Amino acid sequence: MTDSGCEKAKAELEEYLHHELRSDEAADITEHLANCPDCDGERHVGVVLTQAVQRACKEIAPEDLRDQVLAKLRLMQAH
């Protein structure tokens, strides 16, 4: 492993989780996570948080709420 201590792993964790690192950098972080329970715990928290945000972004407002908001916006634009 090259320069991939806890500090580097935690600093680059978000990019790692979003597959935004070069393959060699990602490999270093993967290796570090496999050998560091603390950083792997941080990775797990990041994964759970990312999944929760993704689910929340896919939710759709109930139709009646959507209609109420659109009606209010139209009313505000009319004035």
C-alpha positions in Angstrom: 0.0 0.0 0.0 1.3 3.5 -0.8 0.4 6.5 1.3 -3.1 5.5 2.6 -3.2 5.9 6.3 -6.3 6.7 8.3 -6.1 10.4 7.6 -6.0 9.9 3.8 -8.7 7.2 3.9 -11.1 9.4 5.8 -10.3 12.5 3.8 -11.0 10.6 0.5 -13.9 8.5 1.7 -16.6 10.4 0.0 -14.9 10.3 -3.4 -14.1 6.6 -2.8 -17.8 5.8 -2.1 -18.8 7.6 -5.2 -16.2 5.9 -7.4 -14.5 9.2 -8.1 -10.9 8.1 -7.4 -8.3 6.7 -9.8 -8.1 2.9 -9.6 -4.7 2.9 -7.9 -6.0 5.4 -5.2 -9.2 3.4 -4.7 -7.1 0.2 -4.4 -5.0 1.8 -1.7 -8.2 2.8 0.2 -9.7 -0.6 -0.2 -6.6 -2.2 1.2 -6.6 0.2 4.1 -10.2 -0.4 4.9 -9.7 -4.2 4.9 -7.1 -3.7 7.7 -8.5 -0.9 9.7 -11.8 -1.5 11.6 -12.1 2.2 12.5 -12.0 3.4 8.9 -14.1 0.6 7.7 -16.7 1.7 10.3 -16.6 5.2 8.8 -17.0 3.6 5.3 -20.1 1.7 6.6 -21.7 4.9 8.0 -21.0 6.6 4.6 -22.6 3.8 2.7 -25.7 3.8 4.9 -26.0 7.6 4.7 -25.5 7.6 0.9 -28.2 5.0 0.5 -30.6 6.9 2.7 -30.1 10.1 0.7 -30.6 8.2 -2.6 -33.9 6.7 -1.3 -35.1 10.1 -0.1 -34.4 11.6 -3.5 -36.5 8.9 -5.2 -39.6 9.6 -3.1 -42.5 11.4 -4.7 -44.8 13.7 -2.9 -48.4 12.6 -2.6 -50.5 13.8 -5.5 -52.8 16.0 -3.3 -49.7 17.7 -1.8 -48.3 18.3 -5.2 -51.6 19.8 -6.4 -51.8 22.1 -3.3 -48.2 23.4 -3.8 -48.8 24.0 -7.5 -52.1 25.8 -6.8 -50.4 28.0 -4.2 -47.5 28.8 -6.6 -50.0 29.8 -9.4 -51.9 32.0 -6.9 -48.6 33.7 -5.9 -47.6 34.3 -9.5 -51.0 35.8 -10.3 -50.4 38.6 -7.8 
